[in-house]
Amino acid sequence: MFILALYNASEKETNLNNYRYQCFTKNVSSSKNVLLTLPPSEAAAREHSFRVYHQIQMWLGNDKSPIEWGWHVKNDLLLPIPLKGPLIPESLLNLISCNCTKGGTASCGCRKHGLKCSMICGYCKGNSCLNAMEAALTKMILNQYQMKITTPQTKKQRIKTPLIRCISVMINLPLVIKNE
């Protein structure tokens, strides 16, 4: 919830990955640097939260193993645990979009690149355009992305706690202050 609040998500939003997806589809047509403005994925926020907790414990004088709190050792260096897999599915990255104002005419950025307009295009949203991608195909690609976000595929994925649970657990972790 805390990270969602940092990104001004509505109070009704409870899933960081869903909010990240909404931000992507909303901003991809209006921003060249859309990836820089996205909130972190749940996995990235979870690992970062572990590292923050570890840092706070170090400041408080509590010696905790960094290996258990978001770090790993590589070549005698302590490094953040890298995320596994792509941050955005390749099928979504392939959806280049335009922000033309004529709806698929010769000035359309998608048409210039030999692509069809889709629902993430700024003007036509893939609906009222001479260069529109079939709505069913666009919907299928975006639904596949949604499924990857919301549907656990393995037992290991079901075990991993979502960000909200992770933060609530971390808040309940005792902050042991050593008396000197």
C-alpha positions in Angstrom: 0.0 0.0 0.0 2.8 2.4 0.8 4.5 2.1 -2.6 1.1 2.5 -4.3 0.5 5.7 -2.3 4.0 7.0 -3.4 2.8 6.7 -7.0 -0.6 8.3 -6.3 -2.6 5.2 -6.9 -6.3 5.3 -5.9 -7.1 3.9 -2.5 -9.1 1.1 -4.2 -5.9 -0.2 -6.0 -4.3 -3.0 -4.0 -2.1 -4.7 -6.6 1.2 -3.0 -7.6 1.6 -5.0 -10.8 -1.9 -4.2 -12.0 -1.2 -0.5 -11.2 2.1 -0.7 -13.1 0.2 -2.2 -16.1 -2.4 0.6 -16.0 0.4 3.3 -15.8 2.1 1.6 -18.8 -1.0 1.6 -21.0 -1.9 5.1 -20.0 1.5 6.7 -20.5 3.0 4.7 -23.4 1.3 6.9 -26.0 2.2 10.2 -24.3 5.7 9.8 -23.0 9.0 8.8 -24.6 10.4 7.7 -21.2 7.4 5.7 -20.0 9.6 3.0 -18.4 11.3 5.6 -16.3 8.0 6.7 -14.8 6.5 3.3 -14.0 6.3 2.1 -10.4 8.4 -0.9 -9.6 7.1 -4.4 -10.1 6.0 -6.3 -7.0 9.2 -8.4 -7.2 11.4 -5.4 -7.4 9.6 -3.6 -4.6 9.8 -6.7 -2.4 13.6 -7.1 -2.8 14.1 -3.3 -2.3 12.0 -3.4 0.9 14.2 -6.2 2.2 17.3 -4.2 1.6 15.8 -1.1 3.2 14.9 -3.2 6.3 18.4 -4.6 6.4 19.9 -1.1 6.2 17.7 0.2 9.0 18.8 -2.8 11.2 22.4 -2.0 10.5 21.9 1.7 11.5 20.3 0.4 14.7 23.3 -1.7 15.4 21.6 -5.1 14.7 24.0 -7.4 12.8 21.8 -9.2 10.3 23.1 -11.3 7.4 22.6 -9.3 4.2 22.2 -12.6 2.3 18.8 -13.0 4.0 17.7 -9.5 3.2 17.9 -8.9 -0.6 21.6 -9.2 -1.2 23.9 -11.9 -2.7 27.6 -12.2 -3.0 29.3 -12.3 -6.4 33.1 -12.1 -6.9 33.5 -11.1 -3.2 31.0 -8.2 -3.7 27.7 -7.7 -2.0 25.1 -7.0 -4.8 21.3 -6.6 -4.9 19.5 -9.8 -5.9 18.8 -9.3 -9.6 15.2 -9.8 -10.9 14.5 -12.8 -13.0 12.7 -12.6 -16.3 11.7 -9.6 -18.4 10.2 -6.5 -16.7 7.7 -6.2 -19.5 6.6 -9.1 -21.7 8.1 -8.9 -25.2 4.6 -9.0 -26.8 3.8 -5.7 -25.0 7.1 -4.1 -26.0 6.3 -5.0 -29.6 3.2 -2.8 -29.4 4.7 0.5 -30.6 2.1 3.2 -30.5 1.6 6.6 -32.1 0.0 9.8 -31.0 -1.1 11.1 -34.3 -4.2 13.3 -34.6 -5.6 12.1 -37.9 -6.4 8.4 -37.1 -4.2 6.3 -39.4 -3.4 8.6 -42.2 0.1 9.0 -43.8 1.3 10.9 -40.8 0.6 8.1 -38.4 3.7 6.9 -36.6 2.4 3.3 -36.5 1.7 3.2 -40.2 5.2 4.7 -41.0 6.7 1.7 -39.1 4.5 -0.8 -40.9 2.5 -1.5 -37.8 -1.2 -1.4 -37.0 -2.6 1.1 -34.4 -3.6 -0.5 -31.1 -5.6 0.4 -28.0 -2.5 2.1 -26.6 -2.3 4.7 -29.4 -3.0 8.2 -28.1 -5.6 9.4 -30.6 -7.6 6.5 -32.0 -7.0 3.9 -29.2 -7.1 1.3 -32.1 -10.8 1.8 -32.6 -11.7 4.7 -34.9 -8.7 4.5 -37.2 -7.9 3.7 -40.8 -4.9 1.7 -39.5 -6.4 -0.1 -36.6 -5.2 -3.5 -35.4 -8.0 -5.9 -35.0 -9.5 -5.3 -31.6 -9.5 -9.0 -30.7 -5.8 -9.4 -31.3 -4.9 -6.3 -29.2 -7.2 -7.5 -26.5 -5.6 -11.0 -26.6 -2.1 -9.6 -26.3 -3.0 -7.4 -23.3 -5.0 -10.2 -21.7 -1.9 -12.5 -21.9 0.0 -9.7 -20.1 -2.7 -9.4 -17.4 -2.6 -13.2 -16.9 1.1 -13.1 -16.3 0.6 -10.5 -13.7 -2.4 -12.0 -11.8 -2.2 -15.7 -12.3 0.4 -17.7 -10.4 1.9 -20.4 -12.6 3.8 -22.5 -10.2 3.7 -23.5 -6.5 6.8 -21.4 -6.0 5.1 -18.3 -7.4 2.1 -18.9 -5.1 4.4 -19.0 -2.1 6.0 -15.6 -2.8 4.0 -13.0 -1.0 2.6 -10.0 -2.8 4.1 -6.6 -2.0 1.3 -5.6 0.3 1.7 -8.7 2.5 5.5 -8.3 2.4 5.3 -4.7 3.7 2.8 -5.6 6.4 5.0 -8.4 7.5 8.0 -6.1 7.5 6.2 -3.5 9.6 5.5 -6.2 12.2 9.1 -7.3 12.3 10.6 -6.3 15.6 13.2 -3.5 15.6 15.6 -4.7 18.2 17.7 -1.8 19.5 20.8 -2.8 21.3 21.4 -1.1 24.7 24.9 0.1 25.1 
